[in-house]
Amino acid sequence: MKPFKSSFALKLTGFMLAISVLPLLVFQLFSYGSVRHTVFDEAVRNNLLLLSNQRDYLNLQMEQINGLATNLGSVDAINQVLSASGNQSSYDLLATKARIGYVLSGYSNLKGLVSIDLFTLNGTQYHVGDTLNIDSVRSELRDQLMQKTLGATQQLMWHGVEDNVNASSSNKKVIVATKTINRADARSAEHVGMLVINFSTDYLYRHFSQLDLGKGAYLMVIDAQNRLIYHPTKNFIGQFVEKDLGNFLKGDTGSLEMRLDNRDVVFSYSHIPDKNWYVVSVVPYGTLMSSIQSVERIGIALLSLIFLLIALFIRAYLQRVVMPIRAISEGFRLFQSNGLDEHWRLGKFRTLQEISDLVNWFNSFLDMMAVHHRAQTDLRIAATAFESQEGMLITDADCVILRVNHAFSAITGYSAEEVVGKKVSILKSERHNREFYAAIWESINQNGGWQGEIWNRRKNGEMYPEWLTITAVKDNEGGVTHYVGTKTDISPRKAAEEEIRHLAFYDTLTHLPNRRLLHDRLLRTIASNHRSGNYSALMFLDMDNFKPLNDQYGHDVGDLLLIEVARRIESCIRDTDTVARFGGDEFVVMIGELVAEKTAALMQVEIVAEKIRISLAETYRLGRPVQGSENTIVEHHCSSSIGVVLFLDNSLDEILKCADIAMYRAKDAGRNMISYYDKGNENGNLIMAEPPVIGPVAAESVAG
């Protein structure tokens, strides 16, 4: 059936394309070229019209400057001032600026004017403009302008874009126009000075920047020296255009297609003859042809729509006719080969009624077969699940055991014959009270089940922890018919947790509490002292003469001594007290719950400390292992230096520090001694002890 479907779909698709898409393609081939050429010519004409308008705008601005220059050059008083020899008076300067200002008042519409400068032949300057500082004149530029102006034939000479002759001006780049000033009373033209008019390139920049030539298009104004009067990138103003680009500027107007900045563009220009300037536009070809591109998009959209309609038609035909017939055929094939998934059904097809009836009949047949297959599968799954790795038991509503699996027997030690017919209470450990079991049944009755940790008893009487899950099985009316219990022996997990806890809080050699556990118990004792007002004591012990043993016999024998030291200290204290190993041969003893009266508390701790000192000073007999023979007994004498501090609710760090100081004082005093810390008794919490009445104890205090 697959080859039939593929072949039919391809033939149908080819036929639909031939009768719909081919005519449209032929039409576009004949019409597109003509339309594209027409649109291009019209876009170029519009672009040249825009350039002509901007050329007229520039001519209007420059004509106003020309009129201003003519009027200034005709003022006799200005000519006379420029004709006078020698230094000019302040009055002449002010009067000349006033006359210039008077003439300027008639040109209020000339917005881009930066400054007007009058220069005599000897360099004297009369300035009206944007800066009052005329000391920073670019003399070289002034002389160049003077030379070009005096030699010019036209009345007003346009220099294009130049640096501002006034270096202190904020307008660095300006459009410069100059005019020769002649003596007023001379019969022949005698030059007496030069008029310089600076026009703002920023003003033109603001004007031209508002023009929108289209996406990626821009406008330029180029002077007679091929320098940029305007460019959308402001930093380019005053720079020379590329020589190749300047070579294209010929004639009054023109347009040509070219490659510029890695883009296909249309390059158009319009000439300003009297100044030899050009207004230039650069428009990307795509922007210029945007209108035809919209036609292209419409054509592409139309083709896409036709393709979509063809695809929809073919898809509908395949779904309503071809696919239902193929699906029925495939279903029969899979059913006959036993390869049909039990959940597979023929979908609902929008097709002919006869085909739809056949699909419904086939699905009904599959439903009937699936029910039969599912019942068999459920029986196999239930049997397999019941014999899982977890212990399982099933009881009736009265908790009488009906069935157990092999994992249950492995956990409890009871065989199925020994427990079937008996109550589940046979497993009780008597470790939990009635309230515990009442809470379990309350959860079962309210939520339909319970799970948690519980202690039960094996057949041999051993109690063990297990994770138990109880689920109530209910009938259609909601009544409980059975209970299913699942249990897992968590003894290994509990043992592992205990081992981890022991490693975290106990020393691996002596099995005494380590520094971490001591800190925790010390904090609890401080809090208890604060509540009760009773004193507690902390002893810091360091073994004397321990290092020689390690050096002579090795660390194995040293470890045996440390184990014996731990045993002796534990034998001297109460079960409620704590002895911890801090590391190496350092031990800490915490005596808690002493009395509230200081003297009595001190006497209590003195007795314990002396008992420990005497016990640790006795000879050690250590069994040293020797390969191939019995253990060799090593005798060693080792005493201890003990530092003691009595405390109420001091900080943990302070207590440890004080005990450590006292211990080192005992070592300094000769070892095998007990030293008591005293902090001057400022707060009444750290106590100094008098020498005890039993044993050789250092009769000294440690000053804090």
Protein Blocks (a to p, Z undefined) as FASTA:
>chain_A
ZZmmmmmmmmmmmmmmmmmmmmmmmmmmmmmmmmmmmmmmmmmmmmmmmmmmmmmmmmmm
mmmmmmmmmmmmmmmklmmmmmpgcjddfklmmmmmmmmmmmmmmmmmlmkbfbdcdddf
kopacdddjbfblklccfklmmmmmmmmmmpmbfbdcebjaddfblkbmblbacdddddd
ddfkbmbdcdfbdcdddddfklmmmmmmmpcgbghiacddddfkopafbdfblklgopac
dfklmmmmgcjbdcddddeehiacdddddddfknopacdddddfklmmmmmmmmmmmmmm
mmmmmmmmmmmmmmmmmmmmmmmmmmmmmmmmmmmnopacfkbccddddddfklmmmmmm
mmmmmmmmmmmmmmmmmmmmmmmmmmmmbdcddddfkopafbdcfklmmmnopafklmgo
pafklmpgolacfklmmmmmmmmmmnopacdddddddfkopacdddddddddddfkopaf
bdcdddddfklmmmmmmmmmmmmmpcfklopacfklmmmmmmmmmmmmmmnopacddddd
ddehklmmmmmnojklmmmmmmmmmmmmmmmpcfkbccddebhjbdcdddehiafbfklm
mmmmmmmmmmmmmmmmpccddddddehiacddddddddddddddddfkdcfklmmmmmmm
mmmmmmmnngjiacdddehimnomaccddddfedjddfbdcdZZ
